[in-house]
Amino acid sequence: MADPPSSGLRWTDCSTSRPPKLSAEAGAQALAGLISPAAGPVAAPAQFALGVEASFSGLSWRMREVDRDLARELQLAGCSAPLAQLLATRGVAPGDAARYLDPKLKHLLPDPDTFAHMSAAAVRFARAVEQQETIAVLADYDVDGACSAALILGWLKSIGRTALLHVPDRLTEGYGPSSAAVKNLRERGASLLVTLDCGAAAHTPLAGAAVSGLDVIVLDHHAVETNPPVLAHVNPNGPDDRSGHRNVCAAGLTFLFLVAVQRLLRVGGWFSQNQTGESDLLEQLDLVALATVADVVPLTGLNRAFVRQGLRSADRLRRPGLAALARLANANPPFSVYHLGFVFGPRINAGGRVGRCDLGARLLSSGDAQEADMLAAELDRHNRERQSIEAGILRTASEIAAQQRENPFLLIGGDGWHPGVVGIIAGRLKDRHAKPALVAGFTDADDDPIGRGSARSVANVDLGAVVRAAYAEGILDAGGGHAMAAGFSIRRSRMPEFADFLSRRIGAAPRADLPREWIIDALLSASAATTGFADEIERAGPFGAGNPEPLFMMPEMLLVYAGVVADTHVRVRAVGRDGQGIGGIAFRAATSELGTALLNARGRRVHLLGRLKRDDYDGVPKVQLHIEDAAPAEA
């Protein structure tokens, strides 16, 4: 594959609505792909990229600030001009570029014992293995919990051990360990309980476990102010943890826990004494990658390495559960963050939302292809059911949200709303209205029913802290979570009081969500949109939370075709001033302002905004623009 060109052209004026005419020499240079804003950051708030103050979607466009000197240094260090600019926007120094582009665990993996209480947890678990104790695993019902459980169950299976599994039912038990579940596991013979992606705030049930003689290890990553009464609480967001890895998800933490346990058993000679081979933990990184993406933790540092190497493991399809999901979804390797987050993740989540909550953990830990096919089909059926339920609730919730247009947050509740989809609804409303959204579903028939809710936040509003504070004040029956996502339980009668509390806390919080704008990495000519350039972009990935995928503008593109496909998407064909064409698609845009404008712009020139993707669907390598927005290019 040919290397992308190594030179670029800088623009000196991004405020004009029409790009300046390029000389032949400059036009050749523009094929490098990146036509950048003025040398230096965007100078004034009034300066809009390509003059786009209000796009078809009503958003303004601005260029991302770039350290020009750093970009030049990166290019001198061997990076192509496009890649150098992308790395400069992420603050990558020339000396760190090689490791950034190829993140490896040997450079980034911390010693597990740097986490508070990890040593005690690993020692107790290793002793349970050595003495053949009955181990119980209690995991959350989401993807992170399912992956964490599958890691433990799979590792035990690899050494000839089994464990009891309990995943709380979302409707009847709610989130995390309950006293009844703990009692049941103890009665079934468990002497050690490991909670995964839950348990950090379950003080009462876990105190009862200690009284019954059941030792408990909590592996969680939800922020709490006090440790639960357990043998070991391993949590990067715990009150006494100084590891510095606050963004690792529960599956990442579980992986590190198994590294610590396996090291103890190796040093103690257990594997050689029992003539048992050690598990290849690196092959389990497919689960860590899946959970990291699905839990929307920042894809920076250690998490980038987890996902990059985990995708390689997933591509091998050695795990029957992932292979079954891939067949069912007609997905083929090489897989990407998209597959983890939007193909595999929703199906695994579906069991915890509207089906049997242990389906995800059972699928991912299954070693039998026939069983995996059966479980995957059941999860896919639940996922379709979830989509149907979600669509109906979203329509009603959107109508209520429109009535709260002036509020700094959305607080919405509805009778009969399935608690398994309120998190999705909250996320949709947060994205649509660019402010924190809290959604509760009330399913009981009591006069004052308890609703289970989910919350999704925006930058600079720590919704997890707000929810925990409301719980501490007695407004909520339960509550906790991260800065960007939280869960809560509330009685219907206390919704007005909760709204007042949110007004005091969120209304005073600094707001980063007010500007409705796209922040763009660079301009891109159609001729520069090559498969080689797309491969260069991928080297800076994987992209996701904390490491956004580059966003490109393509100026003055003539729309020679625009039409609706699959009822919901808008597909276009556009040609640039250089005569080069490119295909594009705006997903789920057919009935939106963007989609309508694109369909009406056939035969006219528009500025396109989107993300460059490889498109090898028909076996011919090419690129496609995934369109996020567009704006008129003609007065």
FENTA-V843722 format. One record per run of one state. SS is the DSSP state (2 for helix, 1 for strand, 0 for the rest). FROM is the first residue (numbers start at 1). LEN is the number of residues. Records with the same first field share a line. If there is no record, write none. Layout:
SS = FROM-LEN  FROM-LEN
//
This chain:
0 = 1-8  11-13  31-4  37-12  52-8  64-4  77-4  90-4  102-3  109-3  115-3  131-4  140-3  159-5  168-11  188-4  197-6  212-3  220-12  235-15  268-2  274-7  295-7  316-4  329-8  355-4  366-3  403-6  416-6  434-2  443-7  457-6  473-5  482-3  508-9  521-1  524-2  529-2  540-4  545-2  548-4  566-3  576-5  587-6  601-4  616-6  633-3
1 = 9-2  35-2  60-4  135-5  164-4  192-5  215-5  232-3  409-7  436-7  450-7  478-4  485-7  517-4  522-2  544-1  547-1  552-14  569-7  581-6  605-11  622-11
2 = 24-7  49-3  68-9  81-9  94-8  105-4  112-3  118-13  143-16  179-9  203-9  250-18  270-4  281-14  302-14  320-9  337-18  359-7  369-34  422-12  463-10  492-16  526-3  531-9  593-8
//
